[in-house]
Amino acid sequence: MDLGLKDKLIVVTGGGAGIGAGITRACLGEGARVVILSRLSQNVKEFMAEMGSAGARCDAIETHLDDLPRCREAIAETEQRFGDIYGLVNNAGVNDGVGLEKGDVDRFVESIRKNLIHCYALAHYALPSLKRTQGAIVNISSKVALTGQGNTSGYAASKGAQLALTREWAAELLPYNIRVNAVLPAEVMTPLYRRWLDSLGDPEARLKQITDKIPLGKRMTLASEIAAMTVFLLSPTQSGHTTGQHLIVDGGYVHLDRALT
């Protein structure tokens, strides 16, 4: 299936690790050019080295996403070097454990800044490009936006706001044929998730407790499965009439009856 993404420029925040790396790989697999906006951690550097060895059309611009002037500079640099942006994937975020009881107001505000504000900033700065390309935005939210989790107020508020902005932007950008959708992962096996498991006393027992609650296949969702939904939503040919949608890729974790597990 041709998704019509060949030679299109797609910006992926946090696109060098975890789910973001899966999205980058999927976009490259469709012939797109990808620019990653991210801190250049060791993991990201290793990913970029791998992409370079493979001859992939992938570049990284170091961006601390809570630095809003740097967000504007990163979009401007992307456009100057590569042309108009077709797709923006707001993927970066961190479940930082800023709760109501254990957090404080300053940490909550900082969590919103880390997880939400850059999504608006990047979409705002990229909007002239997106208008010219009649492009697409995909926001990577989380099941926490729907279910709650406990002790993560900042992250939950940010991810819930992403869902609201998905519908708001879809409505506002209708005149420009810009589509806006969201993907909601639940339990996805990423290197960060694996490190969390390995920090526990019996990681495999804890993993089984989690996967036993996932109805379809009793397994973790793969980053590549989140990526596949994301590139489909970016596609002008296959999802050209899809906008304002919240698509949950989670093996039935959120919506199916717990009796099934």
LOMIRO-369961 format. One record per residue (C-alpha): x negated, y, z; residue number from 1; residue in one letter. Coordinates in steps of 0.25 Angstrom, whole numbers, padded with zeros to 4 digits. Each point is the difference from the previous one (the first is absolute). Example, Ala and Ser with C-alpha at 12.3 -4.5 7.8 and 13.67 -1.06 7.14 Angstrom:
// residues 2
<fipa <-0049,-0018,0031>,1,"A">
<fipa <-0006,0014,-0002>,2,"S">
This chain:
// residues 261
<fipa <0000,0000,0000>,1,"M">
<fipa <-0006,0013,-0004>,2,"D">
<fipa <0003,0010,0011>,3,"L">
<fipa <-0004,0012,-0009>,4,"G">
<fipa <-0011,0005,0010>,5,"L">
<fipa <-0012,-0001,-0010>,6,"K">
<fipa <-0009,0012,0001>,7,"D">
<fipa <0009,0007,0010>,8,"K">
<fipa <-0007,0007,0012>,9,"L">
<fipa <0005,-0005,0014>,10,"I">
<fipa <-0004,0005,0013>,11,"V">
<fipa <0000,-0010,0012>,12,"V">
<fipa <-0003,0005,0014>,13,"T">
<fipa <-0007,-0010,0008>,14,"G">
<fipa <-0002,-0008,-0012>,15,"G">
<fipa <-0013,-0007,0003>,16,"G">
<fipa <0004,-0009,0011>,17,"A">
<fipa <0012,-0009,0004>,18,"G">
<fipa <0013,0002,-0007>,19,"I">
<fipa <-0006,0012,-0007>,20,"G">
<fipa <-0011,-0008,-0006>,21,"A">
<fipa <0011,-0010,-0005>,22,"G">
<fipa <0007,0012,-0006>,23,"I">
<fipa <-0012,0005,-0007>,24,"T">
<fipa <-0003,-0014,-0006>,25,"R">
<fipa <0014,-0001,-0005>,26,"A">
<fipa <-0001,0014,-0007>,27,"C">
<fipa <-0013,-0003,-0006>,28,"L">
<fipa <0005,-0013,-0005>,29,"G">
<fipa <0011,0007,-0008>,30,"E">
<fipa <-0011,0009,-0006>,31,"G">
<fipa <0002,0012,0008>,32,"A">
<fipa <-0011,0009,0005>,33,"R">
<fipa <0000,0001,0016>,34,"V">
<fipa <-0005,0011,0009>,35,"V">
<fipa <-0001,-0004,0014>,36,"I">
<fipa <0001,0011,0011>,37,"L">
<fipa <-0006,-0005,0013>,38,"S">
<fipa <-0010,0001,0010>,39,"R">
<fipa <-0012,-0008,-0005>,40,"L">
<fipa <-0001,-0010,0010>,41,"S">
<fipa <-0010,-0012,-0002>,42,"Q">
<fipa <0012,-0009,-0005>,43,"N">
<fipa <0004,0011,-0010>,44,"V">
<fipa <-0015,0001,-0005>,45,"K">
<fipa <0000,-0015,-0001>,46,"E">
<fipa <0013,0000,-0008>,47,"F">
<fipa <-0005,0011,-0009>,48,"M">
<fipa <-0013,-0008,-0002>,49,"A">
<fipa <0008,-0012,-0005>,50,"E">
<fipa <0008,0009,-0009>,51,"M">
<fipa <-0012,0006,-0006>,52,"G">
<fipa <-0006,-0014,-0002>,53,"S">
<fipa <0013,-0004,-0008>,54,"A">
<fipa <-0001,0013,-0008>,55,"G">
<fipa <0014,0004,0005>,56,"A">
<fipa <0005,0014,-0003>,57,"R">
<fipa <0001,0003,0015>,58,"C">
<fipa <-0006,0012,0007>,59,"D">
<fipa <0001,0005,0015>,60,"A">
<fipa <0000,0014,0005>,61,"I">
<fipa <-0003,0001,0015>,62,"E">
<fipa <0012,0006,0007>,63,"T">
<fipa <0003,0001,0014>,64,"H">
<fipa <0015,0001,-0002>,65,"L">
<fipa <0003,0008,0013>,66,"D">
<fipa <-0008,0011,-0006>,67,"D">
<fipa <0010,0007,-0009>,68,"L">
<fipa <-0009,0009,-0007>,69,"P">
<fipa <-0008,-0012,-0004>,70,"R">
<fipa <0012,-0007,-0005>,71,"C">
<fipa <0003,0012,-0010>,72,"R">
<fipa <-0015,-0001,-0004>,73,"E">
<fipa <0001,-0015,-0003>,74,"A">
<fipa <0012,0002,-0009>,75,"I">
<fipa <-0007,0011,-0007>,76,"A">
<fipa <-0013,-0008,-0002>,77,"E">
<fipa <0008,-0012,-0005>,78,"T">
<fipa <0007,0009,-0010>,79,"E">
<fipa <-0012,0007,-0004>,80,"Q">
<fipa <-0008,-0013,-0002>,81,"R">
<fipa <0011,-0009,-0006>,82,"F">
<fipa <0012,0008,-0004>,83,"G">
<fipa <0014,0000,0004>,84,"D">
<fipa <0005,-0010,0011>,85,"I">
<fipa <0011,-0009,-0004>,86,"Y">
<fipa <0002,-0008,0013>,87,"G">
<fipa <-0002,0003,0015>,88,"L">
<fipa <0000,-0011,0010>,89,"V">
<fipa <0001,0005,0014>,90,"N">
<fipa <-0006,-0013,0007>,91,"N">
<fipa <-0010,0005,0011>,92,"A">
<fipa <0005,-0001,0014>,93,"G">
<fipa <-0003,-0006,0013>,94,"V">
<fipa <0008,-0006,0011>,95,"N">
<fipa <-0007,0007,0011>,96,"D">
<fipa <0008,-0003,0012>,97,"G">
<fipa <0005,0013,0004>,98,"V">
<fipa <0012,-0003,0008>,99,"G">
<fipa <0010,0008,0009>,100,"L">
<fipa <-0004,-0006,0013>,101,"E">
<fipa <-0015,-0002,-0002>,102,"K">
<fipa <-0002,0012,-0010>,103,"G">
<fipa <0001,0015,0002>,104,"D">
<fipa <0005,0011,-0009>,105,"V">
<fipa <-0014,0004,-0006>,106,"D">
<fipa <-0003,-0014,-0004>,107,"R">
<fipa <0014,-0001,-0006>,108,"F">
<fipa <-0002,0012,-0008>,109,"V">
<fipa <-0014,-0005,-0005>,110,"E">
<fipa <0007,-0013,-0004>,111,"S">
<fipa <0010,0007,-0008>,112,"I">
<fipa <-0011,0008,-0007>,113,"R">
<fipa <-0009,-0013,-0003>,114,"K">
<fipa <0012,-0008,-0005>,115,"N">
<fipa <0010,0010,-0006>,116,"L">
<fipa <-0004,0014,-0004>,117,"I">
<fipa <-0010,-0004,-0010>,118,"H">
<fipa <0011,-0007,-0008>,119,"C">
<fipa <0007,0013,-0002>,120,"Y">
<fipa <-0013,0007,-0002>,121,"A">
<fipa <-0005,-0009,-0011>,122,"L">
<fipa <0014,-0001,-0007>,123,"A">
<fipa <0001,0016,0000>,124,"H">
<fipa <-0014,0002,-0006>,125,"Y">
<fipa <0002,-0011,-0010>,126,"A">
<fipa <0014,0005,-0004>,127,"L">
<fipa <-0005,0008,-0012>,128,"P">
<fipa <-0007,-0012,-0006>,129,"S">
<fipa <0012,-0009,0003>,130,"L">
<fipa <0009,0009,-0007>,131,"K">
<fipa <-0008,0000,-0012>,132,"R">
<fipa <-0001,-0015,0000>,133,"T">
<fipa <0014,-0003,0005>,134,"Q">
<fipa <-0007,-0009,0009>,135,"G">
<fipa <0004,-0008,0013>,136,"A">
<fipa <-0003,0000,0015>,137,"I">
<fipa <0000,-0012,0009>,138,"V">
<fipa <0000,0001,0015>,139,"N">
<fipa <-0005,-0012,0008>,140,"I">
<fipa <0008,0000,0012>,141,"S">
<fipa <0002,-0011,0010>,142,"S">
<fipa <0010,-0009,0007>,143,"K">
<fipa <-0002,0008,0013>,144,"V">
<fipa <0008,0011,-0007>,145,"A">
<fipa <0012,-0009,0001>,146,"L">
<fipa <-0002,-0009,0011>,147,"T">
<fipa <-0009,0008,0011>,148,"G">
<fipa <-0011,-0007,0006>,149,"Q">
<fipa <-0003,0006,0013>,150,"G">
<fipa <-0011,0009,0005>,151,"N">
<fipa <-0003,0006,-0014>,152,"T">
<fipa <0009,0013,-0001>,153,"S">
<fipa <-0009,0008,-0009>,154,"G">
<fipa <-0001,-0011,-0010>,155,"Y">
<fipa <0015,-0004,0000>,156,"A">
<fipa <0004,0015,-0001>,157,"A">
<fipa <-0010,0001,-0012>,158,"S">
<fipa <0005,-0012,-0007>,159,"K">
<fipa <0014,0003,0002>,160,"G">
<fipa <-0003,0014,-0006>,161,"A">
<fipa <-0006,-0006,-0012>,162,"Q">
<fipa <0013,-0007,-0003>,163,"L">
<fipa <0008,0013,0002>,164,"A">
<fipa <-0010,0007,-0009>,165,"L">
<fipa <0001,-0011,-0011>,166,"T">
<fipa <0015,0003,-0001>,167,"R">
<fipa <-0002,0015,0001>,168,"E">
<fipa <-0011,0001,-0010>,169,"W">
<fipa <0008,-0009,-0010>,170,"A">
<fipa <0011,0009,0001>,171,"A">
<fipa <-0008,0013,-0002>,172,"E">
<fipa <-0008,-0005,-0011>,173,"L">
<fipa <0011,-0006,-0009>,174,"L">
<fipa <-0001,0012,-0009>,175,"P">
<fipa <-0014,-0004,-0003>,176,"Y">
<fipa <0002,-0015,-0002>,177,"N">
<fipa <-0010,-0003,0011>,178,"I">
<fipa <0004,-0012,0007>,179,"R">
<fipa <-0002,-0002,0015>,180,"V">
<fipa <0001,-0014,0008>,181,"N">
<fipa <-0005,-0006,0012>,182,"A">
<fipa <-0005,-0014,0003>,183,"V">
<fipa <0001,-0006,0015>,184,"L">
<fipa <-0010,-0011,0004>,185,"P">
<fipa <0002,-0007,0013>,186,"A">
<fipa <-0011,-0011,0003>,187,"E">
<fipa <-0011,0001,-0010>,188,"V">
<fipa <-0013,-0007,0002>,189,"M">
<fipa <-0011,0010,-0002>,190,"T">
<fipa <-0014,0001,0005>,191,"P">
<fipa <0005,0010,0011>,192,"L">
<fipa <0011,-0010,0004>,193,"Y">
<fipa <-0010,-0011,0000>,194,"R">
<fipa <-0009,0008,0010>,195,"R">
<fipa <0011,0002,0009>,196,"W">
<fipa <0004,-0014,0000>,197,"L">
<fipa <-0015,-0004,0003>,198,"D">
<fipa <0000,0009,0012>,199,"S">
<fipa <0010,-0009,0007>,200,"L">
<fipa <-0003,-0012,0008>,201,"G">
<fipa <0006,-0010,-0009>,202,"D">
<fipa <0002,0007,-0014>,203,"P">
<fipa <0006,-0012,-0007>,204,"E">
<fipa <0010,-0002,0010>,205,"A">
<fipa <0004,0014,0000>,206,"R">
<fipa <0001,0000,-0016>,207,"L">
<fipa <0009,-0012,0001>,208,"K">
<fipa <0009,0007,0010>,209,"Q">
<fipa <0001,0011,-0011>,210,"I">
<fipa <0002,-0008,-0012>,211,"T">
<fipa <0010,-0009,0006>,212,"D">
<fipa <0009,0012,0001>,213,"K">
<fipa <-0001,0003,-0015>,214,"I">
<fipa <0011,-0007,-0007>,215,"P">
<fipa <-0005,-0002,-0014>,216,"L">
<fipa <-0012,-0010,0000>,217,"G">
<fipa <-0004,0003,0014>,218,"K">
<fipa <-0012,0007,-0005>,219,"R">
<fipa <-0006,0014,0000>,220,"M">
<fipa <0003,0009,-0012>,221,"T">
<fipa <-0012,0002,-0009>,222,"L">
<fipa <-0005,0013,-0003>,223,"A">
<fipa <0001,-0003,-0015>,224,"S">
<fipa <0015,-0002,0002>,225,"E">
<fipa <0001,0014,0005>,226,"I">
<fipa <-0009,0005,-0011>,227,"A">
<fipa <0009,-0007,-0011>,228,"A">
<fipa <0012,0007,0005>,229,"M">
<fipa <-0007,0013,0000>,230,"T">
<fipa <-0005,-0001,-0014>,231,"V">
<fipa <0014,-0004,-0005>,232,"F">
<fipa <0005,0013,0007>,233,"L">
<fipa <-0010,0008,-0007>,234,"L">
<fipa <0003,-0006,-0014>,235,"S">
<fipa <0007,0009,-0009>,236,"P">
<fipa <0005,-0011,-0009>,237,"T">
<fipa <0005,-0010,0010>,238,"Q">
<fipa <0005,0008,0011>,239,"S">
<fipa <0003,0013,-0007>,240,"G">
<fipa <0014,0001,0005>,241,"H">
<fipa <-0004,-0003,0015>,242,"T">
<fipa <-0001,0011,0010>,243,"T">
<fipa <0003,0003,0014>,244,"G">
<fipa <-0001,-0014,0004>,245,"Q">
<fipa <-0006,-0007,0013>,246,"H">
<fipa <-0005,-0014,-0004>,247,"L">
<fipa <-0004,-0010,0011>,248,"I">
<fipa <-0010,-0010,-0003>,249,"V">
<fipa <0000,-0009,0012>,250,"D">
<fipa <0005,-0014,-0002>,251,"G">
<fipa <0013,0004,0006>,252,"G">
<fipa <-0007,0004,0013>,253,"Y">
<fipa <0009,0012,0003>,254,"V">
<fipa <0014,-0004,-0006>,255,"H">
<fipa <0002,-0014,0001>,256,"L">
<fipa <0006,-0007,0012>,257,"D">
<fipa <-0010,-0004,0011>,258,"R">
<fipa <0008,-0014,0001>,259,"A">
<fipa <-0007,-0003,-0013>,260,"L">
<fipa <-0014,0000,0007>,261,"T">
